[in-house]
Structure formats: C-alpha cells, structure tokens
Amino acid sequence: MEILSSEFLSALITIIFIDLILAGDNALLIGLVAKNLPKSQQKSVIFWGTFCAILVRIVLTLVAVKLLQYDGLLLVGGILLLYISYKLLLTEEDHNVKPSKKNFWGAIGTILLADILMGVDNIIAVAGAAHGSTLLVIIGLIVSIPIVVWGSAFVTKLMEKFPIIIVFGSALLTWTASKMIVKDSYVAPFFTSQEAIYKFEIIIVLVVMIIGLSVKFLLKRKEVAPN
C-alpha cells in the first residue's frame, strides 16, 4: 500500500474515526483518575498517562496486526468485530474504574491497566482496518488518541446530540469486519470476483444494522412500557 494513495488515506481516515468512536471512555478514565490526585500532579498524570497509553496501544495493535496475518485469524477477528459493532448499537459502555492508589505511579498503573482492558475492541478494529500496515497503525493512533484525550468532552456531547454518529460508526466497524473476513485465506476462495465481495460486504452491513437497530428499538420499547 503506497503512502498518500487513495487506499492509504481511506484506511487512515477509517482508523482515526474508529478511535474517535471507541476510545472516548478511555479519555474520560484518564480525567477521572487524575481528579483523585493533588492538583500539582494532575497535569503530569494526564500527560504521562496519555503518553504511556498511546505507547502500549501502538505495541498491542502492532502485535494484533501481525497475528491477523496467520490463516484463520482474520476470520475470527472479523466475526469478533461484527459482535463489537452490534454491541455498539445497543449499549453505551460504562466503566467504573477507580484507582487503587492515590499516588502518581499508582494512577499511571491504573490508567495503563484500564486502557488495555477497555481497549480490546479498539485494538481489533484498528488492526483490521490497517491491512497489515505498521505505518498506518502508528500514524492513526498518534493522530487520533490525543484528539480523543483532550477533546473527549466535545466528542461525547457530539455523539449524544447526534446519535446517528454511533450508527455510522457501527456501520464502519461492520464494513471493516466484512473486509477482514473476505481476506482470510480460508474464505477468499469462495469470492471469485470483486462484485461478489462488494455484495457480501453490503449484505453483512445491512444485516448487522437491521438486527442491531431492531433489537435496540424493542429494548427501548420494553423500558418505557408500563409494568
């Protein structure tokens, strides 16, 4: 994949958007942890916590990119990402993570542990969207994570005001998952033309969107129904 090609730029935009959709809670967590510390340490914890989180996320995502090159794992990762896309439509993530120590390094440790636990969906999605490109992973995470960290409040309010962003994000994740599935060595032989691939991707996106939105509608209707 050539740098600055349409394919490269498209994948980069996809990675950045995935991070904006899935990494908001991680940014809020950093602020929550810093809040429990003396004001003199808060800025340092936010800076170093963010820096370490980006570094760890890059390493784990690069590992995931390499693993997805093995036969069968693209299929597994794609199916898992379909489930993540479906869950994104239904619920908002709620993480109650509290620091075990009210000191600088305890806070950093809490941020790193929580970021790893909360970032599994993000890692899988970004690794799939990167198409095996290490450069795409690094650029995408370096650009998007700081935006999420320092603009998390704005991103959260934007998604609350315009829920369609979540739907679009879920559709994007589903499309990424479908592209992972058709590229797996066990699945690829069943798709003999680009037209067949496009049809499969469109069907998968439509099926996940219809099922997810239908279930969400039924759940909301159940919540407001009188007992």
N, C-alpha and C positions, 0 to 999 in steps of 0.2 A: 504494500500500500504506500503510494508516494505521498510525501508531505505536501500539504496545501492542495491536494487533489480533492475533487468533489466528494469522493468516498471517505477520505480522511476527515474533512471538515464536517461532514454529516455525522460520522461516528463521534467526533469530538463534541458537537452540539448535543448529541444524544447522551453522552456521559455526563456532561455538565447538568443537563436537565434532570437526569436520574438522581444525581447528587442533591439537587435543589429539592426534589420531591421526597427523597428518602432520608436525608441527613439532617432535617430540621430539628428533630428531637435531640440529636447529639449536641447540637449547638446550645439548645436550652439547658441540657445537662451541665455543660461547662459553666454556664452562668449560675446555675443552682449551686454547684459545688463551690465556686468562688465566693458566693454570697455568705457561706458559713465561715469564712476566714476573715481575719482582721483586714481593714481597708488597705493597709500598707502592703499586703500580699496579694490582693485580688487581681491587680493588673498583671503581675508576674505569673500567677497561676493560669490566667486566661491565655497569656502568650505562650508559655511553655506547655500547657495542656494541649493547646491547639497544635503547636509545632510537633509534639510527640504523637498526637493522634493522627496527624497527616502522615508522618513518617511510618508509623505502624500500619496505617491503612494502605499506603503505597506498597509496602513489603507483602502484606497479606493478599492484596489484589494481584500483584505480580505472580505470587505463588499460585493463586487461583487460575490466572491466565495460562500458566504452564500446565497445570493439571487438566485443564479443559482441552489440551491438545491430545490427550490419551483417548483411544477409541471408547465410545460409550459414555464418557463423562459429559460431553456436550448435550447428549440426550437427557441424562439425569439432571444436569444443571438447568436445561431448558424447561423440563417438567416442574422442577422446584420453583423456577422463576414464574411459571404460569400460576402456581399456587400463591406466590407472593403478590402477583398482580391482582388476583381475585380477592385476597385479604385486604389489599389496599383500598379496594372499592367499598368494602363492608365496614371497616373499623378504622378509627384513629388510634395510633399507638399511644400507650400510656405506660410510661416507665417511672416507677417510684424508686429511684436510686439515691441513697443517701451515703455520704462519705463516712467511713468507719473511723477516720482520724481527722481531727480538726487542726492539721498542720500542713505545711507546704507539700512535702513529699507524699503524705497520705492522700492529699487532694489530687495530686498528679496521678498516683496509682489508681485511684477511683475513676478518674476520667478515662485512663487507658483501658481498664478492665471493662467499664461500661461501654466504651466506644467499640471494643471488639465484640461484645455480646450483642449490642444493639445494631452493629453494622454488617451482620452476616448477609442480610438481603441486599444491602448496597454493594458489598464486595462481589457477590454473584452476578448482579445486574451489570456492574461496570466491567467485570471480566468478560462477560458475554458480548457486550457492546464494543469492546476493544478489538475484537477479531484478531487476537494474538499479538497486538502491537504494544510493546512496552512503553514507547514514547507517548502513545495516546493515553495510557493509564496515568502516567506521571503528569502530563500537561493538564489533563482533565481534572485530576484531584487537586493539583496545586491551584488551579484557577477557581474551582467551584467550592471547595471546603472553606477557604477564608470568607467567601461571599456568604455562605450559609452561617458561619460563626458570627460574623459581625452584622449580618442582615437578617438573622433568624426571625426577629420580631416582625419585620416587614413581610418576609416570605410567609410566615404563619397567618398573619392578618389577610394577606392576599388570597391564600387558599381558603380561608374561612369566608371571605367575601365572595369569592368566585369558585365554588365547589367544582365547576367544570374543569378546573386545572387538575384536580385529583383524577377525574375521569380520563382526561387526556394523558396524564402521567401513567395511569394503569394501562391504557391502550398502547402507549410507547413501550412499556415493560413487556407486555404481551407480544408485541411485534418483535422485540429483541429476543424473547424466548423462542418464538417460532423460527427465527433465523438461526438460532443455536441448534434447534432440533434438526432442521433440514441439512445442516452442515455436518452432522455427526456421520461417521463412516458407516454405521450400521443402517442409517436411514437414507442417506444420499442416493443409493442405487434405485430407490423407489421413485425418485423425481428425475425424469429423463429430459425435462425441458424447463426453461425459465418461467414459462407460462404456468406450469404445474406448481412451481414453487410459489409464485405470486398468489395463485388460487388458494393454496394451503395456508399461507400467511394471513390472507384476508378472512378465511373461514375461522381460523383459530382466534383472531382478534374479535370477530363478531360473536363467536360462541361465548368467550370469556366475558365480554361486555354485557351480552344479553343475560347470561346466567347471574353474573355479579350484581347488575342493576336490578334484576327481578327479585333476587333474594333480599337485597337492601330495601327495596320497596315493601316487601312483605314483612320484614323485621320492623320497619318504621310503623307500618300499619298496625302491627301487633302491639307495639309500645303505646300507641295513642288510643287503642281500643279500650273501652270501659270493661272493668273486671265483672 
